[in-house]
Amino acid sequence: MLNHGVPWQYVVTVVFIQTVFFIITLLGSLISRYLNWNSIITVIFLILGFIIIIWIIPTLLNLSRSFYTFLFALLLLQIGTTILAFALHYKSSGLIGECGEFIPDLSDAIYFSITTFTTLGYGDLQPLESHRLTTSYEALAGMASMAIGASLIWLWCQENLIPKEMALFDGDRTNKKTFIEGRIRVRTLTGKEKELYDWMLPPEPGESFYYNTKRKEWIPITKNTIVPENVSKIVIGYQKDFKWYIEILNIFKIFKIFKIFGNNNKSE
């Protein structure tokens, strides 16, 4: 997890190193069979790959929510490599079919690997007695992959769901016109709720937002928006870095008011 004050360059470096190690584990799991290593080596490499994925998920999502696609691709790559790595083992060691032991071709080995990974197990093909523990590892890897995938989908849905009050057929009907805008999901470096209130959006010129403390999110202000009376922060087309620009405009406004007031006195 990230902490305050951690430079994003450091995070990117850590993610890059983890990705390199992840690729090494995938390659190691694939070539271990060709080097006549024991199948336990493949299992170790694949377990390391899963550990790296679990470690990298919160790191990337705390950096930016736009990494969901990359994480899904990384998980699919891990799943594909796991299925292929075990299939290579089954192809070289053999399986038990209706006619007894035989050396399967790659398609049969991949088929058996997929059914083992998904824990379906139709029973038409079976592993050798010496490889039953290996197939158990693959089944566990499949359950772990499905759990990680379900967690990513749940996080993505939670990130993109809008409040019930803004739903098209629920809550206040006046929100139907502003449904297209949706809600503004604040993306912070740490994701901590206490940082949301201090974060200012970079809206386009002419856009306005107010911070809803109950929903803990920035809401766009349109002509149909009813802004609560207790709102203490309204953001109008500028960032914190450009706050000095607004202050200069206020000074010019004050100067203009004094100038108009002075001209009125002269005319009197």
N, C-alpha and C positions, 0 to 999 in steps of 0.2 A: 504494500500500500504506500501511497505517496504522502508526504508530509508537506506542510507549508515551507516555502523557501527552497524547495528542490527544483533546480533548473530543468527545463524541459529537455535540454541537450543531454543531460545525464540520463534521463528516462529513455530517450531514443537510443542512446548507446547501450543501456542495459537490455532493451528489447532486441536490438540487433544481435548482441552476443547470445541471448537466449535463443533467437531464431537460428543462429549458426549451429549452436549445440543441438537444437531440435533436428535440423537437417542431418547432422552427423549421426544422431541416433537412428534416424530413418534409414540412412545408407548402411549403417552397421547392422541393423536388423535384416536388411535384404541380402547383404553379402555374407552373413555369418554361415548360411547353409553351404555356400560354395567353398568356404574355407574349412569345411568339415568340423566346425565348432559345434559344441553341444547346443541343443535347442534352448537351453536355459539362458544362453548368451542373448539370443533373440528376445526372449522375455524380458531380460534386464534392460535392453535397449528400448523396448517399447514402453516399459514402465517409466523410464526416464523421460520419454517423450510426453507421456501423460502428465507427469509432474511439472514439466516445463509449461505445458498448456495451462494447467491449473494456476501456475504462478503468473503467467503472462496475461491472463484474462483481466484481473482487476487492475494491473499496471496499465494496460492499453486503454481500458474503459475510463479510468481516472484521468488519462491524458486527453482523450477525446471519445465521444460516443460514436464517432464516424468509423471506428475500427470494428464494428460488428461484422461487416462483410469479410474483413481480413481474418477475424477469429473463426467465423464459420468455415472459410476456406482452409484455414489451418487444421481445424478439427476434421474436415472431410479428407484432407491429405493424410492425417494420422490414421483415420479409419481405413482408407484405401491401402496404405502401407501395411497396416496390421493384417488385413485380409490377404494381401499378396505374400507377405513374409511367411505366414503360416501355410499358405497354399504351396509355397516352394518346399517347405518341410514335408508336407503330405505327398508331394509329387516324387520326392527323392526317397522317402521312407516306405511309402506304400499305404494302401487302405484295405479294408475288408469289405467286399461286396457280396452279392448273392452267390457267386461262385468261389468264394474264399479270398485269400490275399491276392492283390494285383497291384501293379504300378500304374497309377492313373495318369492320364494326360493332364495338361495344364488346366483345361476347361473343367474337368471333373474335380481337380484339386481346388480350384477357385470356388466351384459350386459347394463343395463340402465345407470349405472355409467360411463361406457366407452363411450357410445354415448353422454352423457352429457359433459364429460371431453373433448372430441374431438369436441364438438359443432356440431355434426352431427344431432342429434335429429330427428329420423325417424318418431316419432309421434305415434308408436304403444303402447308405454308406456308413461305415464305422471306422474309428481309428484303431491302430494296432494297440495291443495291451501296453507296450512300452511307451506309447505316445498319448495315453489317456490323460495324464497330468498336463501335457502340453495343450490338449483341446480344452481342458478346464480353464487354463490361463486365458485362452482366446475367448471363451464364454464370459469370463470376468471382465476382460478388456471390452467386450461388446456392451455389457451392462454399464460399465463406467463411461463409455462413449455416449450412450443414450442418455445417461444422467447429465453429463456435461452439455450435450446438445439441448436437452429440455431446459436446463438452467439458462442457457443463452437465449432461447426463444422466450422464456418467461421474462428475462431482463429486458429484451427488446420490446415486448408487448407493454410492460410496465412503463418503459420510457416513452412510448408513442401513444398510449391511451390518453384521451382527453377526459376532463372531469365530467361527472354525470350531469352537472348543471349546463354543460355546453354540448351535450349529446343532441343529436338531431330530433329524437322523439321523446326525450326525457327532460325533466327539469323545466327551466324557464323557456317559454316559446319565443320570447323576444331574441333569444340567442341564435335563432335559425339563420338570420341574415349574416351574422358574424361567424358562422360555423366554418366557413372556408378558411378564415384566418387561423383557426385552431388556437392552441395555446402555445406560448413561447416557452420551450424547455430550456432552462438555464444550464449551460455546460461549464462547470467549474473544474479546476485542476484536481481538487480533492473530493468534490462531490458532497462536502459537508453542508448541511442545511444552514448553519450559522453564517456561512459566507454568501448565501444567496442575496441577503438584504443589502449587503455592501457592494454588490456587483452591478454595474450599469451596462445596459445594452448599447450596442453601437447602431442605433436606428438610422434609417435614411432621412434626409432632410424632409421635414413636414410630418414625420411619424411621431406618435406619442405613445407612451406606455406608463402604466402605474403598477406598483408592487402590491399584490394581494397577500397580506400576511396570513390569512386563513389557508389559502391554497399553496402559499409559499412559491409563487411564480409571478412572472411579469405578464400583464394582460394588455393587449393592444387597445388603444382608445380610438373608437370610431364614433360616427355621429349618433349611433344607437346605444353607445355604452353609457351606463349610469355609474359614475365614479363615486365610491363611498365617501362620506364626509370626513372620515378619520384617516384618509390617505395622507401620508406625510412626504411621499416621494413621487414625483412625476418626472419622467425622463422625456425630454423633447429634443430630438435630432442632434444630440451631441454626446461625447464621451467625457469621462473624467479628465482625460488628457487635454481636452479643449475647453475646460471650465473657465480658463482665463479669457477665452474669446467671449463667452457669455457675460463675464464681468465687465469687459470693455464695452459691450453693447449696452449694458445697464448704465454705465457711466455716460455714454453718449445720449441715452434717453433722458437721464437726469439733466445733462447739459442742455438738451433741446427744450426741456420743460422750462428751465430757468430762462432760456433765450426767449421763448414765447411769452413768458411772464414779464420779462423786461420790455419786450416790444409793446405789450399791452399797456404797461405803465407809461411808456413814452407817448403812445397814442392818446392816452388820457390827459 
